[in-house]
Amino acid sequence: MKQMLTVAGGVFFAVSLTSLIFAGMSIFQTREYEQELAKRGQIEKTLSGWTGLEEFNKQKLQGMQDFTTGSLVVAGVSGALGIGLAIAGRNTTSSSH
């Protein structure tokens, strides 16, 4: 039982680290996309507004931001679970002495 809790804690902690990596990459890509949108000229912005592409750009940016937020939430929850399970596994006494 002790080893199962510790291993489960390690798995949750690994999920947490993976989610943090995804969140970091997403933050980088979101920032890059924001800069790309900001560099556009007024004519391109006007044409994008007429064709509906501007709404698509806003939705894409919102989706990227939502992914970042979701990744950070998953990282926090799984990290807390992982640490809790690892501590529980460490403090669990073996009943088969």
N, C-alpha and C positions, 0 to 999 in steps of 0.2 A: 504494500500500500504506500509505503514511504517513497519508494522509487517511482511509482506511478504518478504521484502528486508532483514530484520534482521534475519528471520528464514532461508532464503536461504543462507545468509552469514554464519550462524551457521552450516548449512549442509555442505557447502564447507569447512569450517574450520575442521569439523569432518572428512571429507574425507582426508584432509591434514594430520591430526594427525594419521589416520589409515595408510596412505601411509608411513609416517615416521616410524611407528612401523614395517611395512613390510620391509622397507629398512634396518632398524637396524637388524632385524632377518636375512635378506639376507647377510648383511655384515659379521655377525657372521658365518653363514654357509659357505660363500665363503672362509673366512679365515681358517676355520677348514678343508675344502676340499684342499686348497693349502698346508696346513701343512701335510695332509695325503699323498698328492702326493710327497712332498719333502722328506718324511721319507722312501720312497721306495728305495730298494737297486738297484745296477747297473744291476743285472741279471733280476730283475722284470721290470726295465725300458726297457731293450733290448727286452725281450719277448713281452712287451706291444707294442713296436715299430713294431715288426714283425707281430703281430696279428692284428694291426690296432686299438688296444685299446687306444693307446696314442693319436690318433687323436680324438677319442670319448671323452677322458678326457679333451682335449683342448677345444672342442666344448661345453662340459658341463660347464666348468669353464667360458668360454666366455658368455654363456647363463645366468649364475648366475650373472656375472658382469653387463650384459645388464639389467637384472631385477632390480638390485640395482639402476642403473642409471635412469631407467624409473620410479621407485618408488619415487626417489628424485625429478625428474622433475614434476611428478603429485602432489607431496606434495607442491612444490613451487608454481605452477600455481594455484592449488585449494586454497592454503592458501592466496595468493594475491587476488583472486576473493572473498574469504570469508570475508577478512578484508575490501575490497572495498565495498561489498554489505552491510556489517554491518554498515560501516560509512555512506553510502548513505541512509540506512534506518533510521539512527539516525538523519541525517540532513534533511530528507524529511519532509516538512510541510504538515499537514493534510488539505485537501481542503474542508472538511465537518464540518466547525466550526459551 
